[in-house]
């Protein structure tokens, strides 16, 4: 009975010591590094997303409305002006002013549709990247 082995005599490790030694294993340390890296990456992604969308203000919307408006108005007015000039210099049975006004309006609407479609694709592309 007096012959106790050395293992029986040495005190056991406390729970805190065993937890600390387990948490410093390479597998756990790598896992913690990956979690931290993921958190940093998520924060950077959110920050970049916020910086990209900061220029989308009310004034940008008004500017786009103005651009679309002018893209319709200019071809319409140019068509009407050319039609008036043609009617004065080359009179005919049909009004060239009305015909060119409608053609200018159609071209302007197509041009506005092109701009709106382009902006819509850009917005959706930005959303997909985020």
PyMOL commands that place a pseudoatom at each C-alpha (Angstrom):
pseudoatom trace, name=CA, resn=UNK, resi=1, chain=A, elem=C, hetatm=0, pos=[0.000, 0.000, 0.000]
pseudoatom trace, name=CA, resn=UNK, resi=2, chain=A, elem=C, hetatm=0, pos=[2.840, 2.340, 0.620]
pseudoatom trace, name=CA, resn=UNK, resi=3, chain=A, elem=C, hetatm=0, pos=[4.229, 1.603, -2.784]
pseudoatom trace, name=CA, resn=UNK, resi=4, chain=A, elem=C, hetatm=0, pos=[2.263, 4.123, -4.770]
pseudoatom trace, name=CA, resn=UNK, resi=5, chain=A, elem=C, hetatm=0, pos=[3.324, 4.799, -8.255]
pseudoatom trace, name=CA, resn=UNK, resi=6, chain=A, elem=C, hetatm=0, pos=[4.550, 8.200, -9.282]
pseudoatom trace, name=CA, resn=UNK, resi=7, chain=A, elem=C, hetatm=0, pos=[1.387, 8.833, -11.293]
pseudoatom trace, name=CA, resn=UNK, resi=8, chain=A, elem=C, hetatm=0, pos=[-0.726, 8.458, -8.196]
pseudoatom trace, name=CA, resn=UNK, resi=9, chain=A, elem=C, hetatm=0, pos=[1.428, 10.931, -6.273]
pseudoatom trace, name=CA, resn=UNK, resi=10, chain=A, elem=C, hetatm=0, pos=[1.508, 13.743, -8.856]
pseudoatom trace, name=CA, resn=UNK, resi=11, chain=A, elem=C, hetatm=0, pos=[-1.424, 16.102, -8.715]
pseudoatom trace, name=CA, resn=UNK, resi=12, chain=A, elem=C, hetatm=0, pos=[-3.860, 16.019, -11.576]
pseudoatom trace, name=CA, resn=UNK, resi=13, chain=A, elem=C, hetatm=0, pos=[-4.119, 18.937, -13.939]
pseudoatom trace, name=CA, resn=UNK, resi=14, chain=A, elem=C, hetatm=0, pos=[-6.873, 21.350, -13.203]
pseudoatom trace, name=CA, resn=UNK, resi=15, chain=A, elem=C, hetatm=0, pos=[-9.690, 21.806, -15.714]
pseudoatom trace, name=CA, resn=UNK, resi=16, chain=A, elem=C, hetatm=0, pos=[-8.445, 25.237, -16.774]
pseudoatom trace, name=CA, resn=UNK, resi=17, chain=A, elem=C, hetatm=0, pos=[-4.992, 23.869, -17.589]
pseudoatom trace, name=CA, resn=UNK, resi=18, chain=A, elem=C, hetatm=0, pos=[-6.411, 21.044, -19.650]
pseudoatom trace, name=CA, resn=UNK, resi=19, chain=A, elem=C, hetatm=0, pos=[-8.725, 23.419, -21.540]
pseudoatom trace, name=CA, resn=UNK, resi=20, chain=A, elem=C, hetatm=0, pos=[-5.899, 25.831, -22.322]
pseudoatom trace, name=CA, resn=UNK, resi=21, chain=A, elem=C, hetatm=0, pos=[-3.655, 23.085, -23.595]
pseudoatom trace, name=CA, resn=UNK, resi=22, chain=A, elem=C, hetatm=0, pos=[-6.475, 21.728, -25.765]
pseudoatom trace, name=CA, resn=UNK, resi=23, chain=A, elem=C, hetatm=0, pos=[-7.406, 25.144, -27.196]
pseudoatom trace, name=CA, resn=UNK, resi=24, chain=A, elem=C, hetatm=0, pos=[-3.855, 25.734, -28.376]
pseudoatom trace, name=CA, resn=UNK, resi=25, chain=A, elem=C, hetatm=0, pos=[-3.745, 22.696, -30.580]
pseudoatom trace, name=CA, resn=UNK, resi=26, chain=A, elem=C, hetatm=0, pos=[-2.950, 23.500, -34.228]
pseudoatom trace, name=CA, resn=UNK, resi=27, chain=A, elem=C, hetatm=0, pos=[-6.385, 22.375, -35.417]
pseudoatom trace, name=CA, resn=UNK, resi=28, chain=A, elem=C, hetatm=0, pos=[-8.211, 24.736, -33.039]
pseudoatom trace, name=CA, resn=UNK, resi=29, chain=A, elem=C, hetatm=0, pos=[-5.816, 27.599, -33.762]
pseudoatom trace, name=CA, resn=UNK, resi=30, chain=A, elem=C, hetatm=0, pos=[-6.349, 27.217, -37.519]
pseudoatom trace, name=CA, resn=UNK, resi=31, chain=A, elem=C, hetatm=0, pos=[-10.095, 27.155, -37.003]
pseudoatom trace, name=CA, resn=UNK, resi=32, chain=A, elem=C, hetatm=0, pos=[-9.951, 30.383, -34.973]
pseudoatom trace, name=CA, resn=UNK, resi=33, chain=A, elem=C, hetatm=0, pos=[-7.787, 32.042, -37.621]
pseudoatom trace, name=CA, resn=UNK, resi=34, chain=A, elem=C, hetatm=0, pos=[-10.252, 31.053, -40.333]
pseudoatom trace, name=CA, resn=UNK, resi=35, chain=A, elem=C, hetatm=0, pos=[-13.183, 32.440, -38.333]
pseudoatom trace, name=CA, resn=UNK, resi=36, chain=A, elem=C, hetatm=0, pos=[-11.314, 35.696, -37.736]
pseudoatom trace, name=CA, resn=UNK, resi=37, chain=A, elem=C, hetatm=0, pos=[-10.331, 35.937, -41.405]
pseudoatom trace, name=CA, resn=UNK, resi=38, chain=A, elem=C, hetatm=0, pos=[-13.953, 35.383, -42.411]
pseudoatom trace, name=CA, resn=UNK, resi=39, chain=A, elem=C, hetatm=0, pos=[-15.136, 38.121, -40.032]
pseudoatom trace, name=CA, resn=UNK, resi=40, chain=A, elem=C, hetatm=0, pos=[-12.574, 40.574, -41.414]
pseudoatom trace, name=CA, resn=UNK, resi=41, chain=A, elem=C, hetatm=0, pos=[-13.541, 39.651, -44.978]
pseudoatom trace, name=CA, resn=UNK, resi=42, chain=A, elem=C, hetatm=0, pos=[-17.252, 40.173, -44.215]
pseudoatom trace, name=CA, resn=UNK, resi=43, chain=A, elem=C, hetatm=0, pos=[-16.564, 43.589, -42.699]
pseudoatom trace, name=CA, resn=UNK, resi=44, chain=A, elem=C, hetatm=0, pos=[-14.446, 44.644, -45.681]
pseudoatom trace, name=CA, resn=UNK, resi=45, chain=A, elem=C, hetatm=0, pos=[-17.144, 43.466, -48.093]
pseudoatom trace, name=CA, resn=UNK, resi=46, chain=A, elem=C, hetatm=0, pos=[-19.827, 45.472, -46.275]
pseudoatom trace, name=CA, resn=UNK, resi=47, chain=A, elem=C, hetatm=0, pos=[-17.627, 48.568, -46.281]
pseudoatom trace, name=CA, resn=UNK, resi=48, chain=A, elem=C, hetatm=0, pos=[-16.888, 48.303, -50.004]
pseudoatom trace, name=CA, resn=UNK, resi=49, chain=A, elem=C, hetatm=0, pos=[-20.574, 47.769, -50.747]
pseudoatom trace, name=CA, resn=UNK, resi=50, chain=A, elem=C, hetatm=0, pos=[-21.486, 50.884, -48.768]
pseudoatom trace, name=CA, resn=UNK, resi=51, chain=A, elem=C, hetatm=0, pos=[-18.833, 52.919, -50.585]
pseudoatom trace, name=CA, resn=UNK, resi=52, chain=A, elem=C, hetatm=0, pos=[-20.115, 51.782, -53.993]
pseudoatom trace, name=CA, resn=UNK, resi=53, chain=A, elem=C, hetatm=0, pos=[-23.695, 52.755, -53.208]
pseudoatom trace, name=CA, resn=UNK, resi=54, chain=A, elem=C, hetatm=0, pos=[-22.927, 56.123, -51.648]
pseudoatom trace, name=CA, resn=UNK, resi=55, chain=A, elem=C, hetatm=0, pos=[-23.100, 57.926, -55.008]
pseudoatom trace, name=CA, resn=UNK, resi=56, chain=A, elem=C, hetatm=0, pos=[-26.706, 56.794, -55.585]
pseudoatom trace, name=CA, resn=UNK, resi=57, chain=A, elem=C, hetatm=0, pos=[-28.392, 59.924, -54.246]
pseudoatom trace, name=CA, resn=UNK, resi=58, chain=A, elem=C, hetatm=0, pos=[-31.542, 61.825, -55.064]
pseudoatom trace, name=CA, resn=UNK, resi=59, chain=A, elem=C, hetatm=0, pos=[-29.542, 64.127, -57.329]
pseudoatom trace, name=CA, resn=UNK, resi=60, chain=A, elem=C, hetatm=0, pos=[-28.316, 61.139, -59.293]
pseudoatom trace, name=CA, resn=UNK, resi=61, chain=A, elem=C, hetatm=0, pos=[-31.934, 60.152, -59.861]
pseudoatom trace, name=CA, resn=UNK, resi=62, chain=A, elem=C, hetatm=0, pos=[-32.846, 63.668, -60.987]
pseudoatom trace, name=CA, resn=UNK, resi=63, chain=A, elem=C, hetatm=0, pos=[-29.860, 63.702, -63.291]
pseudoatom trace, name=CA, resn=UNK, resi=64, chain=A, elem=C, hetatm=0, pos=[-30.927, 60.401, -64.831]
pseudoatom trace, name=CA, resn=UNK, resi=65, chain=A, elem=C, hetatm=0, pos=[-34.462, 61.737, -65.331]
pseudoatom trace, name=CA, resn=UNK, resi=66, chain=A, elem=C, hetatm=0, pos=[-32.994, 64.789, -67.042]
pseudoatom trace, name=CA, resn=UNK, resi=67, chain=A, elem=C, hetatm=0, pos=[-30.786, 62.643, -69.239]
pseudoatom trace, name=CA, resn=UNK, resi=68, chain=A, elem=C, hetatm=0, pos=[-33.720, 60.483, -70.259]
pseudoatom trace, name=CA, resn=UNK, resi=69, chain=A, elem=C, hetatm=0, pos=[-35.870, 63.553, -70.882]
pseudoatom trace, name=CA, resn=UNK, resi=70, chain=A, elem=C, hetatm=0, pos=[-33.292, 65.222, -73.086]
pseudoatom trace, name=CA, resn=UNK, resi=71, chain=A, elem=C, hetatm=0, pos=[-32.647, 61.976, -74.949]
pseudoatom trace, name=CA, resn=UNK, resi=72, chain=A, elem=C, hetatm=0, pos=[-36.323, 62.039, -75.993]
pseudoatom trace, name=CA, resn=UNK, resi=73, chain=A, elem=C, hetatm=0, pos=[-36.709, 65.797, -76.521]
pseudoatom trace, name=CA, resn=UNK, resi=74, chain=A, elem=C, hetatm=0, pos=[-33.656, 66.444, -78.723]
pseudoatom trace, name=CA, resn=UNK, resi=75, chain=A, elem=C, hetatm=0, pos=[-34.465, 63.916, -81.493]
pseudoatom trace, name=CA, resn=UNK, resi=76, chain=A, elem=C, hetatm=0, pos=[-38.127, 64.970, -81.409]
pseudoatom trace, name=CA, resn=UNK, resi=77, chain=A, elem=C, hetatm=0, pos=[-37.322, 68.671, -81.796]
pseudoatom trace, name=CA, resn=UNK, resi=78, chain=A, elem=C, hetatm=0, pos=[-34.682, 67.988, -84.452]
pseudoatom trace, name=CA, resn=UNK, resi=79, chain=A, elem=C, hetatm=0, pos=[-37.175, 65.874, -86.402]
pseudoatom trace, name=CA, resn=UNK, resi=80, chain=A, elem=C, hetatm=0, pos=[-39.812, 68.607, -86.176]
pseudoatom trace, name=CA, resn=UNK, resi=81, chain=A, elem=C, hetatm=0, pos=[-37.315, 71.301, -87.228]
pseudoatom trace, name=CA, resn=UNK, resi=82, chain=A, elem=C, hetatm=0, pos=[-36.135, 69.262, -90.208]
pseudoatom trace, name=CA, resn=UNK, resi=83, chain=A, elem=C, hetatm=0, pos=[-39.772, 68.561, -91.132]
pseudoatom trace, name=CA, resn=UNK, resi=84, chain=A, elem=C, hetatm=0, pos=[-40.637, 72.277, -91.053]
pseudoatom trace, name=CA, resn=UNK, resi=85, chain=A, elem=C, hetatm=0, pos=[-37.634, 73.086, -93.245]
pseudoatom trace, name=CA, resn=UNK, resi=86, chain=A, elem=C, hetatm=0, pos=[-38.560, 70.311, -95.719]
pseudoatom trace, name=CA, resn=UNK, resi=87, chain=A, elem=C, hetatm=0, pos=[-42.226, 71.432, -95.823]
pseudoatom trace, name=CA, resn=UNK, resi=88, chain=A, elem=C, hetatm=0, pos=[-41.135, 75.018, -96.614]
pseudoatom trace, name=CA, resn=UNK, resi=89, chain=A, elem=C, hetatm=0, pos=[-38.626, 74.086, -99.315]
pseudoatom trace, name=CA, resn=UNK, resi=90, chain=A, elem=C, hetatm=0, pos=[-40.318, 70.982, -100.769]
pseudoatom trace, name=CA, resn=UNK, resi=91, chain=A, elem=C, hetatm=0, pos=[-44.073, 71.284, -100.288]
pseudoatom trace, name=CA, resn=UNK, resi=92, chain=A, elem=C, hetatm=0, pos=[-46.033, 68.137, -100.813]
pseudoatom trace, name=CA, resn=UNK, resi=93, chain=A, elem=C, hetatm=0, pos=[-49.294, 66.368, -100.204]
pseudoatom trace, name=CA, resn=UNK, resi=94, chain=A, elem=C, hetatm=0, pos=[-48.226, 64.928, -96.811]
pseudoatom trace, name=CA, resn=UNK, resi=95, chain=A, elem=C, hetatm=0, pos=[-46.763, 66.789, -93.854]
pseudoatom trace, name=CA, resn=UNK, resi=96, chain=A, elem=C, hetatm=0, pos=[-43.110, 65.966, -93.444]
pseudoatom trace, name=CA, resn=UNK, resi=97, chain=A, elem=C, hetatm=0, pos=[-43.114, 67.817, -90.120]
pseudoatom trace, name=CA, resn=UNK, resi=98, chain=A, elem=C, hetatm=0, pos=[-45.544, 65.389, -88.541]
pseudoatom trace, name=CA, resn=UNK, resi=99, chain=A, elem=C, hetatm=0, pos=[-43.789, 62.374, -90.043]
pseudoatom trace, name=CA, resn=UNK, resi=100, chain=A, elem=C, hetatm=0, pos=[-40.309, 63.453, -88.847]
pseudoatom trace, name=CA, resn=UNK, resi=101, chain=A, elem=C, hetatm=0, pos=[-41.675, 64.538, -85.457]
pseudoatom trace, name=CA, resn=UNK, resi=102, chain=A, elem=C, hetatm=0, pos=[-43.041, 61.003, -84.903]
pseudoatom trace, name=CA, resn=UNK, resi=103, chain=A, elem=C, hetatm=0, pos=[-39.804, 59.415, -86.171]
pseudoatom trace, name=CA, resn=UNK, resi=104, chain=A, elem=C, hetatm=0, pos=[-37.780, 61.673, -83.831]
pseudoatom trace, name=CA, resn=UNK, resi=105, chain=A, elem=C, hetatm=0, pos=[-40.065, 60.774, -80.928]
pseudoatom trace, name=CA, resn=UNK, resi=106, chain=A, elem=C, hetatm=0, pos=[-39.657, 57.044, -81.640]
pseudoatom trace, name=CA, resn=UNK, resi=107, chain=A, elem=C, hetatm=0, pos=[-35.863, 57.407, -81.865]
pseudoatom trace, name=CA, resn=UNK, resi=108, chain=A, elem=C, hetatm=0, pos=[-35.841, 59.388, -78.609]
pseudoatom trace, name=CA, resn=UNK, resi=109, chain=A, elem=C, hetatm=0, pos=[-37.950, 56.766, -76.826]
pseudoatom trace, name=CA, resn=UNK, resi=110, chain=A, elem=C, hetatm=0, pos=[-35.662, 54.009, -78.089]
pseudoatom trace, name=CA, resn=UNK, resi=111, chain=A, elem=C, hetatm=0, pos=[-32.655, 56.014, -76.857]
pseudoatom trace, name=CA, resn=UNK, resi=112, chain=A, elem=C, hetatm=0, pos=[-34.277, 56.524, -73.435]
pseudoatom trace, name=CA, resn=UNK, resi=113, chain=A, elem=C, hetatm=0, pos=[-35.115, 52.821, -73.218]
pseudoatom trace, name=CA, resn=UNK, resi=114, chain=A, elem=C, hetatm=0, pos=[-31.472, 52.053, -73.985]
pseudoatom trace, name=CA, resn=UNK, resi=115, chain=A, elem=C, hetatm=0, pos=[-30.273, 54.280, -71.098]
pseudoatom trace, name=CA, resn=UNK, resi=116, chain=A, elem=C, hetatm=0, pos=[-32.785, 52.849, -68.631]
pseudoatom trace, name=CA, resn=UNK, resi=117, chain=A, elem=C, hetatm=0, pos=[-31.917, 49.278, -69.618]
pseudoatom trace, name=CA, resn=UNK, resi=118, chain=A, elem=C, hetatm=0, pos=[-28.203, 50.032, -69.242]
pseudoatom trace, name=CA, resn=UNK, resi=119, chain=A, elem=C, hetatm=0, pos=[-28.688, 51.469, -65.740]
pseudoatom trace, name=CA, resn=UNK, resi=120, chain=A, elem=C, hetatm=0, pos=[-30.933, 48.561, -64.737]
pseudoatom trace, name=CA, resn=UNK, resi=121, chain=A, elem=C, hetatm=0, pos=[-28.300, 46.033, -65.815]
pseudoatom trace, name=CA, resn=UNK, resi=122, chain=A, elem=C, hetatm=0, pos=[-25.623, 47.965, -63.901]
pseudoatom trace, name=CA, resn=UNK, resi=123, chain=A, elem=C, hetatm=0, pos=[-27.744, 47.996, -60.742]
pseudoatom trace, name=CA, resn=UNK, resi=124, chain=A, elem=C, hetatm=0, pos=[-28.441, 44.264, -60.977]
pseudoatom trace, name=CA, resn=UNK, resi=125, chain=A, elem=C, hetatm=0, pos=[-24.773, 43.534, -61.670]
pseudoatom trace, name=CA, resn=UNK, resi=126, chain=A, elem=C, hetatm=0, pos=[-23.788, 45.503, -58.555]
pseudoatom trace, name=CA, resn=UNK, resi=127, chain=A, elem=C, hetatm=0, pos=[-26.366, 43.591, -56.510]
pseudoatom trace, name=CA, resn=UNK, resi=128, chain=A, elem=C, hetatm=0, pos=[-25.034, 40.253, -57.780]
pseudoatom trace, name=CA, resn=UNK, resi=129, chain=A, elem=C, hetatm=0, pos=[-21.478, 41.257, -56.846]
pseudoatom trace, name=CA, resn=UNK, resi=130, chain=A, elem=C, hetatm=0, pos=[-22.605, 42.145, -53.319]
for i in range(1, 130): cmd.bond("trace and resi %d" % i, "trace and resi %d" % (i + 1))
show_as sticks, trace
zoom trace
